Amino acid sequence: LSYEGHVRPPFYALAETPRNDAVNFLTGAGGFLQQVIYGYTGLRLTDAGLRSVFRPVLPSRITKLVLRHVSVRGKTYDIMVEGDSARFVPR
C-alpha cells in the first residue's frame, strides 16, 4: 500500500514522508478522509447538509462501505454505500 512507509508505531499515526519523524500529517489524513467520505459515497456537503450529487464509486474489490457516526454541522449520520447507491440515515 502506498502509505505503508508513512505510518509510525505504536499508534500507526500518519507521517508526511517515509523519513520524517514528525507524525500526525493532518492535511494528508484529512484528504484521505475526504476521499472516502465524498469520493466513494458520491455525497457533498452543501449549505443544506449532506446531499447525494453523483453515483458512488467504490474500489473494484469493495462491495459495501458503511460509515457510522459521521458528524456534519451538528447532525450525525450513518452512511451506507452498496453497489451504485448510497444512503445516509440521521442517527
N, C-alpha and C positions, 0 to 999 in steps of 0.2 A: 504494500500500500504506500501511497506517496507521502503520507505523514509519519511513517514509522521512525525515521531518524529525528523527528521533531518532538517526540514525547519524552518527558523526564519523569523518572521514578521519584518518590514512591507513589505519587498520585496520578501519574500519566498526564501531567499538565503539558500544554502545547507551547513549544518554543518557536521563535521566529525562524531560526535557521538550525541545521543539524549541529553546528559548532557553537552556538550561542547558549550560554548557561542561564541567561535571563529567561525565566518562564512566564507563563500567562500572556501569551501573544493574543491579546484580547481582540484586536481587529480581525485577525485570522479566524479565531474561534467564532466571532460574530458573523463573518462572511460564510463560514461553514453552516451555521445555524440558519442563516437566511436562505442558503441554497436548499436546505432540506425543507424548511417551512414553506417558502414561497415558490421555489422551483419545482420540487417534486409534487406539491399539492395543487398548484395552479391558483393558489389564493393570493390576494393582495390586501394590504392594509389601506383602507380609504378613510375619509372623514366619517363615514357611517359605520366603520368597523371592518371586519373581515368580509371579503367578497370573493366569490369564485369568478375569475376573469379568463381562464383558459383551461383546456383539458389537462389534467395531471399527467405527468410523465415520470414513471418510476424506472430505475435501472433495470435492465433486462432480466436479471435473476431474482428480483424482488417482486413478489406478487401482492403484498399488502403492507401498508405503513399505518401505524397508529401512534399519534402524538397525544399524550394525555396532559391535562392541566396546563395548556398554553394560555398565558395571560395576555390580553390585549385591551389596553385602555380601561382597566378596572374590571373587565369581564374575563371569565375563564372558560375555555372550550376544550373538548376532546375533538381531535381531527382524525378522520379515518379516510384512507385512500385505498381503493381496491380497483384494479383494472384501470379504466379510464374515467372513473368518477371519484369525486371527493365530497365528503360532507363534514360539516362541523356542527357540533352539538354543544349548546351552552350547558355548563355544569351548575 
